[in-house]
Amino acid sequence: MRVLIGDDDMFMRSFLRKVLEEESCEVEIVESGSEVIRRILRQKFDLLFLDIYMGGMDGIEAIPLIKEMDPQLPIVVITGDSSLQIKNKVQNLGVFGYLVKPLNLLEVKNMLRIVPSRSELKHAAR
């Protein structure tokens, strides 16, 4: 599974990379929403972990653009903001998952298990 991580926190990037690589994922990491956009324009991913608050373009700004470019890409938002307002705002953008930092190892692994593959998404869209 090809996974893209968009987060400006070095510790979070390292944590996610370690967990995902232990689960046999191919991981790429970027530090801003604009870098996420550029990477998605160049290649396909099976899953995106996206922080909400980053320098430059943040996750909330990036999500609609990502969905326009790759509507089948499952987006899991990761954020330190546990407010109901942010959760509702993000979920209204149609993301696949929402995790609050500090991330729980089992929650991250569970996301990998429940994310549909691209072929499943194509079949469901028919």
Backbone torsions as a table, in degrees:
resi	resn	phi	psi	omega
1	MET	NA	130.2	177.8
2	ARG	-91.6	121.2	-176.5
3	VAL	-123.1	134.8	174.8
4	LEU	-108.5	133.9	176.7
5	ILE	-113.7	125.8	174.6
6	GLY	-117.2	102.1	-178.1
7	ASP	-157.0	139.0	-179.6
8	ASP	-91.1	-1.7	-179.3
9	ASP	-92.1	115.7	-176.5
10	MET	-59.4	-41.5	179.9
11	PHE	-62.2	-44.4	-178.5
12	MET	-64.7	-41.6	178.0
13	ARG	-60.6	-44.5	-179.4
14	SER	-64.8	-43.6	179.2
15	PHE	-59.9	-50.8	-178.4
16	LEU	-64.1	-42.4	178.4
17	ARG	-56.8	-47.8	-178.4
18	LYS	-60.2	-49.2	-179.0
19	VAL	-61.7	-46.4	-176.3
20	LEU	-68.9	-39.8	177.9
21	GLU	-67.5	-33.3	174.5
22	GLU	-63.7	-24.5	178.3
23	GLU	-95.5	18.1	177.1
24	SER	66.0	29.6	176.7
25	CYS	-89.7	148.3	170.9
26	GLU	-91.8	118.9	-169.3
27	VAL	-114.7	135.5	169.9
28	GLU	-124.7	146.7	-174.1
29	ILE	-128.7	136.8	171.8
30	VAL	-134.9	165.9	-171.8
31	GLU	-112.5	2.2	-179.4
32	SER	-150.3	162.9	177.8
33	GLY	-62.5	-38.2	179.7
34	SER	-66.5	-34.9	176.1
35	GLU	-68.5	-35.8	175.7
36	VAL	-59.5	-47.3	-179.6
37	ILE	-58.6	-48.7	-179.4
38	ARG	-60.0	-42.0	-178.2
39	ARG	-66.7	-40.8	-179.3
40	ILE	-68.1	-30.3	176.4
41	LEU	-66.6	-28.3	-176.4
42	ARG	-90.9	-28.2	-176.6
43	GLN	-154.1	164.6	-179.1
44	LYS	-93.7	142.3	175.0
45	PHE	-125.5	157.7	178.8
46	ASP	-93.8	-18.1	-176.9
47	LEU	-161.1	144.6	176.9
48	LEU	-126.2	124.6	168.3
49	PHE	-98.2	120.8	-171.9
50	LEU	-129.7	122.6	174.8
51	ASP	-74.7	150.6	178.3
52	ILE	-82.3	-48.8	-174.1
53	TYR	-101.4	105.5	177.5
54	MET	-137.5	159.6	175.6
55	GLY	-66.2	154.9	-177.7
56	GLY	71.3	-132.3	178.1
57	MET	-75.2	123.3	-180.0
58	ASP	-88.4	177.1	-176.6
59	GLY	-63.9	-37.5	-178.9
60	ILE	-65.7	-37.1	176.4
61	GLU	-70.6	-35.5	-174.9
62	ALA	-76.1	-32.8	-173.4
63	ILE	-54.7	-50.9	179.7
64	PRO	-60.4	-36.2	178.6
65	LEU	-67.5	-41.9	178.5
66	ILE	-62.1	-44.8	-178.6
67	LYS	-64.9	-31.8	177.2
68	GLU	-70.4	-41.2	-178.7
69	MET	-74.4	-40.1	-175.6
70	ASP	-143.8	79.9	-175.3
71	PRO	-61.5	-19.3	-178.5
72	GLN	-90.6	-5.7	-178.0
73	LEU	-73.6	116.6	176.6
74	PRO	-70.2	127.6	-179.6
75	ILE	-110.7	124.8	173.9
76	VAL	-110.0	114.6	178.9
77	VAL	-79.2	135.0	173.8
78	ILE	-122.0	128.5	-175.6
79	THR	-151.2	153.0	174.3
80	GLY	-89.8	-5.3	-178.9
81	ASP	-91.9	107.1	-177.0
82	SER	-94.2	14.4	-177.9
83	SER	-68.8	147.0	178.7
84	LEU	-64.3	-33.5	179.6
85	GLN	-60.3	-48.1	179.5
86	ILE	-67.2	-43.1	179.6
87	LYS	-57.6	-46.7	179.5
88	ASN	-64.0	-42.9	-179.8
89	LYS	-60.0	-45.8	-179.1
90	VAL	-67.3	-44.8	-179.1
91	GLN	-65.5	-31.4	176.5
92	ASN	-68.1	-17.5	176.2
93	LEU	-82.6	-4.0	174.7
94	GLY	80.8	36.0	178.7
95	VAL	-78.1	160.2	-179.0
96	PHE	-76.7	-39.4	-176.6
97	GLY	-150.0	166.1	-176.8
98	TYR	-144.7	116.9	180.0
99	LEU	-123.4	138.1	179.9
100	VAL	-100.3	133.5	176.4
101	LYS	-75.2	147.6	-0.1
102	PRO	-70.7	138.0	-176.0
103	LEU	-72.0	145.3	176.6
104	ASN	-95.2	128.0	-178.8
105	LEU	-51.8	-44.2	-178.4
106	LEU	-67.4	-34.8	177.7
107	GLU	-65.1	-41.8	178.7
108	VAL	-63.2	-47.5	179.7
109	LYS	-63.4	-37.2	178.3
110	ASN	-63.1	-39.3	177.8
111	MET	-58.7	-40.3	178.9
112	LEU	-63.4	-35.1	-177.1
113	ARG	-76.7	-30.0	-175.6
114	ILE	-98.1	-11.0	-179.5
115	VAL	-67.8	130.4	179.2
116	PRO	-73.7	148.6	176.5
117	SER	-75.5	163.3	178.7
118	ARG	-60.3	-37.0	179.9
119	SER	-67.0	-36.6	176.3
120	GLU	-65.8	-39.2	179.0
121	LEU	-65.6	-40.8	178.3
122	LYS	-63.2	-43.3	-179.3
123	HIS	-64.4	-41.7	-179.0
124	ALA	-67.4	-27.7	-178.0
125	ALA	-77.2	-14.5	-178.0
126	ARG	-76.5	NA	NA
